[in-house]
Amino acid sequence: MTKQVVVALVTVFFFNASCGAKSSSGNYRVLDLNRETELQLSQAVSDLKKNRIVLVGEQHSNMQHHKAQLAVIRALKEAGLEVAIGLEMFRHESQSALDQWVSGEIDPQSFEKIYYDNWNFPWQAYSMIFEYARAHKIPMIGLNVPREITRKVSRDGFKSLSPEQKGQLAEVSCVVDQQYMNYIRQAFGGHGHSQLNFIYFCEAQMVWDTAMAVYALDYLAKNPNAVVLILTGVGHAQKGAVPRQIQMRSKVPFSVILPEVTGSIDGKTISTNEADYLMLDLD
């Protein structure tokens, strides 16, 4: 066996290991919460195709969740849909960099610096999604707002923003259902914000949710045949969060896919009030 063949085999081995045994979109088990039925992701595509927005939740540091997100993107792309990827991880003001990445006009090293200016989690956790989008020319949409806006809202409330800072957000208030309120209170305590006003913290969460809904709907208005897959944290993906803001502004059909998380997100602890599907076996 030649040295070149050995190197090639080793490369393939590590590539397959990094992608995981479930890199093929059809291999993921999915729990359909509406029908209370387990099925393969490939079987769920026929229903997912009926939506204009599909929210796929994640725990940011969990590589298995990102692999599952890529599987959903791949499944809908291979089903012939005009897919776009909406990103909590990128500010809307960084849209030109995303466009350059997808078109191949910016090199990976330069883009990685822009990525870290937008997001704190390792590039390696998300790189396979970005690389797939680049290889297949899938548009990527920055859905987040500048950090200074959410920091200001957390400190002084939404009313403290100038009209220019509010932009398309209109009015934002801490009005949510009880399930989402429980999540926000848990996040408030978990982030160590004991000195901050809880209502302002809640309004900051609403700013994130509202911005993601507004920018995703803006894209759909300009691209009437597109389907936007929103990649965001499980808290923002649940129906009381970004989906609620979508419903308040539009009648576009959507679905929510959350990852199964042992002890917190599973078929016994979550209902159709929060999600439509659970991606299984991600531990």
Backbone bond lengths (Angstrom), bond angles and torsions (degrees), N, CA, C in turn:
res aa  C-N    CA-C-N  psi(-1)  N-CA   C-N-CA  omega(-1)  CA-C   N-CA-C  phi
1 M - - - 1.472 - - 1.516 109.26 -
2 T 1.335 117.06 128.75 1.452 120.19 -176.48 1.518 111.03 -76.63
3 K 1.330 114.06 161.80 1.472 119.40 178.72 1.520 110.51 -60.76
4 Q 1.353 116.65 -38.38 1.465 120.13 -178.38 1.532 111.30 -63.60
5 V 1.358 115.59 -39.53 1.462 119.14 179.82 1.523 111.19 -66.77
6 V 1.353 116.12 -41.47 1.459 120.49 178.26 1.521 110.74 -59.48
7 V 1.330 115.76 -46.76 1.462 120.17 179.87 1.521 110.17 -60.31
8 A 1.336 116.04 -42.39 1.463 119.58 -179.22 1.520 111.21 -63.51
9 L 1.351 116.60 -42.67 1.462 119.75 179.99 1.513 112.31 -65.33
10 V 1.334 116.44 -40.60 1.460 120.70 178.20 1.516 110.40 -63.80
11 T 1.333 116.05 -40.86 1.464 120.13 179.10 1.520 110.88 -61.92
12 V 1.349 116.24 -45.31 1.456 119.90 179.06 1.517 111.06 -62.38
13 F 1.348 116.59 -40.66 1.466 120.56 -179.66 1.519 110.83 -59.43
14 F 1.334 117.09 -48.98 1.458 119.33 -177.08 1.519 111.67 -71.08
15 F 1.330 116.51 -31.11 1.465 118.41 176.41 1.520 110.34 -64.35
16 N 1.352 115.51 -45.78 1.466 119.23 179.35 1.515 111.75 -64.79
17 A 1.331 116.71 -38.05 1.465 120.18 179.47 1.509 111.12 -64.94
18 S 1.350 115.72 -40.31 1.472 119.29 -178.52 1.517 110.99 -69.53
19 C 1.352 116.71 -33.97 1.456 119.41 -179.90 1.525 111.30 -77.52
20 G 1.345 116.39 -25.57 1.459 120.13 179.25 1.512 111.61 85.87
21 A 1.313 114.67 159.61 1.459 119.93 -177.75 1.510 111.90 -66.33
22 K 1.358 117.29 -16.99 1.452 120.23 -175.68 1.524 111.52 -105.65
23 S 1.318 117.47 27.84 1.457 119.79 -178.95 1.516 111.55 -65.80
24 S 1.321 118.45 -28.02 1.455 121.68 175.75 1.522 109.37 -72.54
25 S 1.332 116.12 130.63 1.461 119.72 -173.19 1.521 112.61 -59.96
26 G 1.341 117.81 -29.24 1.448 119.63 -175.82 1.510 114.60 -77.32
27 N 1.324 118.49 -8.09 1.461 121.30 -173.32 1.526 113.99 -88.12
28 Y 1.310 119.04 -9.78 1.459 120.89 -177.59 1.525 110.98 -81.55
29 R 1.316 115.24 134.18 1.456 119.79 172.31 1.518 108.91 -83.45
30 V 1.313 115.48 138.34 1.460 122.16 -176.42 1.522 108.63 -130.09
31 L 1.329 116.21 137.47 1.459 120.94 173.54 1.520 108.37 -99.95
32 D 1.315 116.26 115.36 1.460 122.85 174.99 1.527 107.14 -81.14
33 L 1.324 116.53 106.28 1.465 120.60 -174.77 1.515 112.50 -70.77
34 N 1.324 117.10 -29.04 1.459 119.77 -179.51 1.526 111.15 -71.23
35 R 1.329 116.72 -36.90 1.460 120.81 -178.72 1.527 112.58 -100.48
36 E 1.338 115.55 -5.58 1.468 121.38 -177.68 1.528 110.45 53.81
37 T 1.332 114.97 48.45 1.461 121.62 -175.23 1.521 110.09 -135.45
38 E 1.328 116.42 138.57 1.457 120.78 172.65 1.518 109.70 -88.73
39 L 1.327 116.34 141.50 1.447 121.79 178.17 1.518 109.46 -154.26
40 Q 1.317 117.02 173.86 1.453 122.19 175.18 1.529 108.94 -83.03
41 L 1.325 115.82 151.30 1.460 119.50 178.11 1.524 110.51 -55.56
42 S 1.314 116.86 -40.00 1.463 120.46 -179.71 1.532 111.44 -59.83
43 Q 1.332 117.21 -29.39 1.467 120.97 178.13 1.524 111.89 -78.25
44 A 1.325 116.95 -24.12 1.467 120.73 -179.77 1.520 112.67 -81.46
45 V 1.341 116.52 -13.44 1.462 120.31 -174.84 1.526 112.07 -60.34
46 S 1.326 117.10 -37.11 1.469 119.33 -178.07 1.524 111.76 -59.13
47 D 1.346 117.30 -36.00 1.466 120.22 176.24 1.524 111.72 -79.86
48 L 1.323 117.34 -39.41 1.465 120.69 179.81 1.520 111.26 -61.41
49 K 1.321 116.72 -32.65 1.463 121.57 -179.13 1.526 112.84 -62.97
50 K 1.321 117.34 -18.75 1.461 120.93 -177.75 1.528 112.36 -78.65
51 N 1.333 116.95 -6.07 1.461 121.38 -174.66 1.522 111.60 -100.01
52 R 1.325 114.67 156.23 1.469 120.33 172.84 1.521 110.80 -96.77
53 I 1.336 116.15 -23.40 1.463 121.14 178.26 1.526 108.15 -133.24
54 V 1.317 116.11 132.86 1.460 122.17 173.77 1.525 107.20 -125.57
55 L 1.313 116.86 118.33 1.459 121.51 178.56 1.519 108.72 -95.97
56 V 1.324 116.86 126.43 1.458 122.11 -178.68 1.523 107.75 -119.51
57 G 1.326 116.49 106.26 1.458 121.58 -174.45 1.517 113.25 -76.58
58 E 1.313 115.16 162.42 1.463 121.97 -178.47 1.520 110.50 -152.28
59 Q 1.310 115.51 155.32 1.457 121.69 157.63 1.525 104.48 -96.68
60 H 1.308 116.86 122.08 1.459 121.36 -165.51 1.523 114.15 -55.16
61 S 1.310 117.15 -32.69 1.465 120.26 -175.01 1.528 113.49 -91.86
62 N 1.323 117.37 1.95 1.462 120.70 -174.66 1.527 110.96 -96.74
63 M 1.333 117.30 108.19 1.452 122.05 -177.82 1.528 111.87 -61.46
64 Q 1.331 117.18 -34.96 1.466 119.88 -179.60 1.526 111.32 -63.40
65 H 1.308 116.91 -33.06 1.459 120.26 178.35 1.525 110.73 -67.16
66 H 1.322 116.69 -38.65 1.461 119.98 179.76 1.525 111.30 -70.24
67 K 1.325 117.09 -35.19 1.463 120.07 175.10 1.527 109.96 -63.91
68 A 1.327 116.24 -40.12 1.467 119.99 178.35 1.529 110.85 -65.89
69 Q 1.324 117.26 -39.08 1.460 120.54 177.18 1.529 110.67 -60.78
70 L 1.326 115.94 -44.16 1.461 119.83 177.94 1.520 111.06 -61.56
71 A 1.327 116.69 -37.03 1.462 119.96 178.58 1.529 111.31 -62.70
72 V 1.322 117.23 -39.05 1.465 120.70 177.99 1.526 109.91 -66.73
73 I 1.330 116.23 -45.43 1.469 120.16 177.89 1.522 110.26 -57.42
74 R 1.324 115.70 -48.09 1.462 120.88 -178.67 1.537 111.18 -62.14
75 A 1.336 116.55 -42.33 1.464 120.29 -178.03 1.519 111.42 -61.77
76 L 1.331 117.19 -43.40 1.461 119.92 -179.16 1.528 111.69 -73.99
77 K 1.321 116.21 -35.60 1.462 119.48 176.03 1.526 110.32 -63.22
78 E 1.325 117.06 -46.16 1.464 120.94 -179.00 1.527 112.16 -70.09
79 A 1.347 116.69 -17.34 1.464 120.68 175.42 1.522 111.59 -81.12
80 G 1.326 116.39 -0.48 1.455 121.09 175.19 1.514 115.35 92.33
81 L 1.319 118.04 11.76 1.460 120.78 -178.99 1.535 111.11 -81.82
82 E 1.312 114.78 154.07 1.467 122.20 174.87 1.541 107.08 -85.59
83 V 1.309 115.19 87.71 1.462 121.63 -170.48 1.525 111.00 -88.18
84 A 1.326 115.26 140.58 1.461 122.70 167.93 1.527 107.14 -130.17
85 I 1.332 116.41 151.15 1.465 121.38 -177.13 1.523 109.41 -112.84
86 G 1.323 116.24 116.83 1.461 121.13 176.28 1.522 110.02 -92.71
87 L 1.325 116.72 136.67 1.462 121.57 -170.13 1.522 112.70 -122.93
88 E 1.332 115.86 119.07 1.470 119.36 166.20 1.519 109.49 -62.45
89 M 1.331 116.92 -27.93 1.468 122.72 -170.56 1.526 114.09 -72.30
90 F 1.335 117.38 -12.52 1.460 119.82 -177.90 1.522 110.93 -125.23
91 R 1.314 114.67 137.00 1.458 120.16 175.08 1.531 109.85 -71.30
92 H 1.310 114.99 149.87 1.465 120.57 179.36 1.530 110.76 -60.07
93 E 1.310 116.79 -31.98 1.460 120.92 -179.22 1.527 113.13 -69.14
94 S 1.340 117.23 -12.62 1.462 122.00 178.15 1.523 112.09 -95.84
95 Q 1.328 117.28 16.60 1.463 120.81 -175.55 1.522 112.45 -58.90
96 S 1.319 117.64 -38.54 1.469 119.41 -177.90 1.525 111.25 -61.76
97 A 1.333 117.45 -35.71 1.465 120.58 178.24 1.524 110.77 -67.19
98 L 1.330 117.18 -39.69 1.459 120.42 176.66 1.530 110.93 -63.44
99 D 1.327 116.24 -41.27 1.461 120.11 178.33 1.532 110.69 -62.28
100 Q 1.333 116.23 -41.25 1.465 120.51 178.89 1.524 111.18 -65.85
101 W 1.318 116.51 -37.14 1.467 120.05 178.69 1.530 110.45 -63.70
102 V 1.314 116.82 -49.41 1.459 120.38 -177.22 1.529 111.32 -63.95
103 S 1.313 116.54 -37.67 1.471 120.41 -178.41 1.524 113.22 -79.46
104 G 1.358 116.83 -9.16 1.454 120.40 -179.92 1.517 113.93 83.17
105 E 1.326 117.51 15.75 1.470 121.72 -176.31 1.529 112.67 -86.98
106 I 1.327 117.61 -3.93 1.462 120.79 -179.75 1.525 108.35 -131.66
107 D 1.316 116.70 140.28 1.458 120.17 -177.29 1.531 110.20 -80.45
108 P 1.342 117.50 156.36 1.466 121.16 -175.62 1.522 113.96 -57.70
109 Q 1.326 118.13 -38.14 1.466 120.50 -178.82 1.522 111.33 -64.29
110 S 1.326 116.41 -43.38 1.470 120.08 179.34 1.530 110.38 -67.45
111 F 1.319 116.28 -40.11 1.456 119.18 -178.15 1.521 111.27 -68.39
112 E 1.312 117.08 -35.67 1.461 120.27 -179.79 1.529 110.84 -59.84
113 K 1.323 117.35 -36.65 1.469 120.90 177.08 1.529 110.32 -63.95
114 I 1.317 116.53 -40.30 1.464 120.50 178.17 1.521 110.14 -66.62
115 Y 1.332 116.00 -39.33 1.464 120.69 176.92 1.527 110.37 -56.21
116 Y 1.331 117.08 -47.87 1.462 119.89 -177.53 1.525 112.27 -70.96
117 D 1.310 117.40 -20.88 1.463 119.42 172.93 1.523 110.66 -71.45
118 N 1.346 116.19 -22.79 1.459 121.23 -178.63 1.520 113.40 -98.67
119 W 1.338 118.06 -29.27 1.464 120.54 -168.06 1.515 109.81 -145.06
120 N 1.327 116.98 147.25 1.465 121.20 -174.21 1.530 114.80 -97.71
121 F 1.327 117.45 -13.62 1.460 119.52 -177.15 1.525 110.44 -83.86
122 P 1.342 117.83 153.16 1.460 120.96 -171.67 1.531 113.33 -56.98
123 W 1.313 115.19 137.44 1.457 122.82 176.63 1.524 110.81 -55.37
124 Q 1.330 116.25 -36.72 1.463 120.46 -176.97 1.533 111.81 -60.89
125 A 1.325 117.00 -26.78 1.465 119.94 -179.80 1.527 111.91 -70.56
126 Y 1.322 116.85 -27.78 1.464 121.82 -174.98 1.521 113.53 -113.86
127 S 1.325 117.91 -10.22 1.462 120.76 -169.76 1.525 112.58 -58.21
128 M 1.342 118.24 -35.76 1.467 119.54 -177.64 1.524 110.92 -65.21
129 I 1.334 117.63 -32.49 1.461 121.03 177.24 1.518 110.08 -69.52
130 F 1.320 116.45 -45.67 1.463 120.61 179.55 1.527 111.14 -64.60
131 E 1.307 116.42 -40.16 1.467 120.07 -179.23 1.521 111.19 -68.15
132 Y 1.334 117.43 -37.76 1.467 120.31 177.00 1.531 109.76 -64.39
133 A 1.334 116.74 -43.42 1.467 120.43 178.88 1.525 110.56 -61.26
134 R 1.311 116.99 -41.72 1.470 121.13 -179.89 1.534 110.73 -65.77
135 A 1.334 116.45 -43.83 1.462 120.88 -178.02 1.526 111.81 -64.95
136 H 1.329 116.88 -32.63 1.464 121.20 -175.63 1.529 112.76 -108.33
137 K 1.330 116.70 10.26 1.470 122.05 177.00 1.526 111.96 54.50
138 I 1.331 115.48 44.47 1.459 121.34 178.09 1.530 108.84 -89.94
139 P 1.320 118.80 121.12 1.468 120.45 179.52 1.527 111.58 -57.79
140 M 1.334 115.27 142.28 1.458 121.66 175.46 1.525 107.31 -120.82
141 I 1.338 116.09 137.38 1.460 121.49 -171.96 1.521 110.11 -120.85
142 G 1.312 117.21 123.94 1.457 121.32 174.30 1.523 110.13 -76.53
143 L 1.327 117.35 121.92 1.463 121.50 -173.39 1.523 114.00 -110.49
144 N 1.319 117.88 -4.94 1.458 119.34 -172.65 1.530 111.88 -95.11
145 V 1.321 115.18 170.79 1.467 122.37 179.50 1.524 108.99 -107.87
146 P 1.335 118.08 162.57 1.465 120.26 177.76 1.528 111.88 -57.43
147 R 1.325 116.49 145.59 1.472 120.82 -177.84 1.520 112.10 -58.26
148 E 1.333 115.99 -36.55 1.461 117.92 -175.76 1.522 112.09 -63.62
149 I 1.320 117.19 -25.89 1.461 119.95 179.31 1.527 110.61 -71.13
150 T 1.346 117.20 -50.00 1.466 118.47 -179.89 1.521 111.38 -66.89
151 R 1.336 116.86 -33.92 1.474 118.71 177.01 1.521 110.83 -64.57
152 K 1.322 115.92 -41.59 1.466 119.63 -179.67 1.526 110.66 -66.30
153 V 1.338 116.43 -40.92 1.469 119.69 178.81 1.522 110.04 -65.21
154 S 1.335 117.75 -42.60 1.471 120.77 178.70 1.518 111.72 -60.48
155 R 1.319 116.25 -32.84 1.469 121.02 -176.77 1.522 112.73 -87.17
156 D 1.351 116.58 -43.10 1.464 120.47 -170.37 1.522 114.89 -125.18
157 G 1.334 117.75 -0.36 1.452 120.27 178.87 1.520 113.38 89.88
158 F 1.332 114.87 161.13 1.463 120.19 -177.18 1.517 111.63 -62.61
159 K 1.318 116.94 -31.36 1.467 121.26 -177.91 1.522 111.88 -63.28
160 S 1.320 117.38 -18.15 1.465 120.47 -177.96 1.528 112.96 -78.83
161 L 1.337 117.36 -11.67 1.464 120.21 -179.32 1.522 110.79 -75.49
162 S 1.311 115.10 146.80 1.457 120.24 174.46 1.526 109.39 -77.14
163 P 1.334 118.64 163.09 1.471 119.78 176.81 1.525 112.31 -56.48
164 E 1.327 116.84 -35.91 1.462 120.31 178.42 1.520 111.12 -66.19
165 Q 1.326 117.22 -39.45 1.465 120.69 179.06 1.521 111.72 -69.84
166 K 1.318 116.43 -35.45 1.474 119.68 178.63 1.518 110.47 -67.08
167 G 1.319 117.02 -38.23 1.456 120.81 176.77 1.515 111.80 53.51
168 Q 1.343 116.07 -122.76 1.463 122.03 -177.04 1.524 113.01 -87.40
169 L 1.328 117.71 6.24 1.458 119.87 -173.39 1.521 113.49 -79.23
170 A 1.344 117.08 -11.67 1.469 120.68 -177.43 1.522 108.99 54.25
171 E 1.336 117.81 -130.15 1.460 120.36 179.40 1.528 110.05 -105.64
172 V 1.319 115.68 140.85 1.458 122.07 -179.80 1.519 108.33 -125.45
173 S 1.321 116.94 132.74 1.463 120.68 177.84 1.513 109.22 -143.28
174 C 1.308 115.28 163.33 1.466 121.46 -178.03 1.531 109.43 -85.41
175 V 1.326 115.52 72.10 1.462 121.82 177.48 1.518 106.94 -121.74
176 V 1.334 116.91 105.88 1.462 122.09 -175.99 1.526 109.31 -141.67
177 D 1.332 115.87 167.31 1.458 118.33 176.31 1.530 109.68 -76.96
178 Q 1.335 115.75 169.76 1.463 119.96 -172.78 1.519 112.06 -64.93
179 Q 1.326 118.01 -37.39 1.459 120.61 -179.31 1.523 111.43 -62.49
180 Y 1.323 115.36 -44.94 1.460 118.74 179.89 1.523 110.75 -70.96
181 M 1.312 116.92 -35.23 1.462 119.88 176.81 1.530 110.62 -60.50
182 N 1.331 116.44 -41.22 1.461 119.54 177.52 1.520 111.26 -60.82
183 Y 1.334 115.68 -40.80 1.468 120.02 178.64 1.526 110.46 -63.96
184 I 1.325 117.39 -44.16 1.466 120.83 -178.30 1.528 110.49 -64.05
185 R 1.332 116.88 -40.52 1.469 119.31 178.34 1.521 111.17 -63.96
186 Q 1.318 116.35 -38.64 1.460 120.25 177.55 1.526 110.49 -64.96
187 A 1.333 116.10 -43.19 1.466 120.14 178.49 1.523 111.23 -64.97
188 F 1.314 117.18 -37.17 1.454 122.30 179.32 1.521 110.69 -60.25
189 G 1.322 116.36 -45.21 1.458 120.63 178.07 1.510 112.35 -70.80
190 G 1.347 116.53 -38.80 1.453 120.84 -177.31 1.504 114.26 -68.66
191 H 1.342 117.02 -24.95 1.459 120.82 179.70 1.532 112.58 -89.63
192 G 1.314 116.46 1.20 1.458 119.18 176.88 1.516 113.97 69.51
193 H 1.340 116.66 35.57 1.461 120.81 -176.98 1.526 112.09 -96.02
194 S 1.292 117.73 38.58 1.453 120.14 -173.54 1.525 113.30 -61.73
195 Q 1.328 117.08 -24.29 1.458 120.40 -178.69 1.529 112.20 -88.79
196 L 1.315 117.93 -7.72 1.448 120.80 -178.25 1.525 110.84 -92.26
197 N 1.301 115.20 156.58 1.449 121.46 175.74 1.528 108.95 -73.78
198 F 1.338 116.55 124.70 1.457 119.31 -176.04 1.529 111.67 -61.05
199 I 1.318 118.09 -40.27 1.462 120.76 -179.04 1.526 109.78 -60.31
200 Y 1.320 117.29 -41.33 1.464 120.11 178.93 1.531 110.71 -65.86
201 F 1.331 116.16 -39.76 1.467 119.87 176.47 1.525 110.04 -60.63
202 C 1.322 116.35 -43.56 1.460 121.61 178.40 1.527 110.12 -62.35
203 E 1.322 117.32 -41.83 1.465 120.30 178.58 1.523 111.24 -63.02
204 A 1.321 117.06 -35.13 1.462 120.06 176.74 1.525 110.66 -63.80
205 Q 1.346 116.77 -39.87 1.463 120.02 174.97 1.531 110.64 -61.62
206 M 1.325 116.00 -40.18 1.468 120.35 179.23 1.523 111.62 -65.81
207 V 1.329 116.83 -33.82 1.471 120.13 176.41 1.520 109.73 -61.36
208 W 1.340 116.80 -46.63 1.473 120.30 177.49 1.530 110.23 -58.13
209 D 1.336 115.78 -50.84 1.465 120.33 -176.84 1.525 111.02 -60.00
210 T 1.331 115.46 -45.93 1.456 120.43 -176.67 1.521 111.04 -64.89
211 A 1.322 116.89 -45.14 1.466 120.41 -179.38 1.517 111.26 -60.22
212 M 1.329 116.87 -44.37 1.465 119.60 -178.99 1.526 110.72 -62.82
213 A 1.327 116.71 -40.59 1.469 120.14 178.36 1.520 110.87 -65.86
214 V 1.313 117.13 -46.53 1.467 121.67 -176.23 1.523 110.99 -63.01
215 Y 1.318 117.77 -48.10 1.458 120.11 -176.88 1.525 112.05 -69.32
216 A 1.342 117.38 -34.55 1.463 120.00 176.42 1.532 110.53 -66.28
217 L 1.323 117.06 -42.69 1.459 120.62 179.27 1.526 111.34 -67.96
218 D 1.315 117.16 -35.51 1.464 120.70 175.62 1.525 110.42 -59.36
219 Y 1.336 115.62 -43.49 1.467 119.53 -179.73 1.529 110.17 -63.58
220 L 1.324 117.25 -43.12 1.462 120.58 -179.80 1.524 111.46 -64.55
221 A 1.321 117.20 -35.75 1.464 120.13 178.58 1.522 110.98 -63.11
222 K 1.331 116.49 -33.86 1.475 121.04 -179.75 1.523 112.09 -87.64
223 N 1.333 116.65 -16.69 1.467 122.00 -177.50 1.527 108.34 -132.57
224 P 1.324 117.68 76.98 1.470 121.74 -169.87 1.519 115.67 -64.53
225 N 1.325 118.45 -13.02 1.465 120.09 178.97 1.525 112.75 -101.65
226 A 1.319 116.74 2.13 1.461 120.84 -173.71 1.531 112.05 -84.55
227 V 1.332 114.01 158.46 1.462 123.26 168.74 1.526 106.45 -122.44
228 V 1.325 117.39 124.97 1.462 121.46 -178.34 1.529 109.02 -100.23
229 L 1.333 116.13 122.67 1.464 121.70 171.46 1.517 107.48 -96.30
230 I 1.312 116.71 115.20 1.463 121.46 -179.66 1.523 109.24 -93.41
231 L 1.327 116.14 120.98 1.458 122.12 175.97 1.521 107.78 -99.42
232 T 1.309 116.40 118.17 1.462 120.76 -176.08 1.521 109.75 -156.37
233 G 1.309 116.33 167.78 1.455 121.41 178.12 1.519 112.13 -60.93
234 V 1.330 116.17 154.48 1.460 120.23 -176.39 1.529 112.16 -58.74
235 G 1.323 116.68 -31.60 1.459 118.99 179.69 1.511 112.25 -66.16
236 H 1.330 116.84 -42.81 1.462 120.85 179.75 1.524 112.23 -74.91
237 A 1.345 117.19 -27.03 1.466 120.38 -176.52 1.521 112.75 -76.66
238 Q 1.339 118.55 -27.85 1.457 120.37 -175.96 1.524 110.68 -60.25
239 K 1.310 116.87 155.18 1.467 121.49 -168.62 1.521 114.45 -61.12
240 G 1.322 117.46 -25.79 1.460 119.14 179.48 1.513 113.57 -77.08
241 A 1.327 117.61 -6.37 1.467 121.79 -173.76 1.534 110.56 -105.33
242 V 1.333 117.86 -110.94 1.467 120.41 -179.05 1.531 111.89 -56.95
243 P 1.342 119.59 -44.92 1.466 118.33 179.52 1.533 113.86 -56.84
244 R 1.331 116.36 -37.02 1.462 118.93 178.33 1.526 110.51 -62.56
245 Q 1.338 116.66 -40.57 1.459 120.20 178.27 1.528 111.18 -66.79
246 I 1.327 116.92 -33.44 1.463 120.53 175.67 1.521 110.07 -64.73
247 Q 1.337 116.36 -46.34 1.463 121.31 -178.99 1.518 112.28 -62.57
248 M 1.326 116.93 -32.81 1.457 120.75 -179.81 1.528 111.97 -69.88
249 R 1.335 116.55 -18.94 1.458 120.98 -173.33 1.523 114.45 -116.29
250 S 1.314 116.50 -11.98 1.464 118.68 -172.88 1.524 110.09 -160.57
251 K 1.320 114.98 165.03 1.455 121.22 175.05 1.525 111.32 -108.90
252 V 1.338 117.26 17.44 1.464 119.05 -179.35 1.527 109.18 -64.83
253 P 1.316 117.75 137.90 1.470 120.48 179.07 1.525 111.13 -73.18
254 F 1.320 115.90 143.42 1.463 120.70 -179.86 1.521 109.82 -143.12
255 S 1.326 115.41 162.07 1.463 122.55 171.41 1.515 109.20 -133.78
256 V 1.319 115.24 153.13 1.462 121.88 178.51 1.521 109.12 -118.37
257 I 1.331 115.31 126.61 1.466 122.08 175.30 1.523 107.80 -116.09
258 L 1.320 116.76 123.57 1.456 120.92 176.62 1.527 109.74 -115.56
259 P 1.319 116.91 151.75 1.463 119.49 175.28 1.520 110.55 -80.42
260 E 1.307 116.15 142.55 1.461 119.65 172.69 1.525 108.45 -70.14
261 V 1.328 116.04 130.16 1.460 121.70 178.62 1.527 107.29 -128.80
262 T 1.319 115.63 115.82 1.465 120.22 -176.50 1.526 111.41 -54.82
263 G 1.327 115.64 126.27 1.455 120.81 176.49 1.512 115.10 90.90
264 S 1.355 117.89 -10.73 1.468 117.90 -178.76 1.525 113.19 -139.19
265 I 1.323 117.92 -37.29 1.466 120.08 179.80 1.519 108.08 -129.17
266 D 1.314 116.52 106.35 1.463 120.38 176.45 1.525 108.43 -154.69
267 G 1.318 116.24 178.62 1.453 120.60 -175.75 1.513 114.40 -63.27
268 K 1.336 117.84 -18.49 1.457 121.32 -179.45 1.529 112.58 -91.75
269 T 1.336 116.30 -23.11 1.461 119.27 -174.38 1.526 113.37 -106.06
270 I 1.320 117.19 -5.57 1.459 119.85 -176.26 1.522 109.22 -129.66
271 S 1.318 115.73 152.55 1.464 120.02 -177.18 1.518 109.53 -131.86
272 T 1.321 115.12 -178.65 1.460 120.50 178.40 1.526 111.98 -69.31
273 N 1.314 117.86 -8.78 1.465 120.50 172.79 1.528 111.44 -70.57
274 E 1.336 115.73 -17.74 1.465 119.96 -176.65 1.522 113.41 -115.45
275 A 1.332 117.69 -31.17 1.462 120.41 -176.34 1.517 110.09 -156.25
276 D 1.337 115.10 167.07 1.459 121.32 176.11 1.523 112.04 -105.62
277 Y 1.347 115.72 -31.00 1.455 120.33 -178.28 1.524 110.09 -138.57
278 L 1.324 115.27 151.17 1.460 122.39 168.64 1.522 108.09 -117.36
279 M 1.344 116.35 131.73 1.458 121.46 170.55 1.525 107.32 -84.53
280 L 1.317 117.05 123.73 1.462 122.18 -172.86 1.530 111.85 -97.56
281 D 1.334 115.06 166.32 1.469 123.38 173.18 1.522 112.93 60.34
282 L 1.332 116.93 42.49 1.469 119.62 -178.56 1.518 113.08 -103.48
283 D 1.328 118.66 4.27 1.465 121.36 179.45 1.527 110.15 -77.76
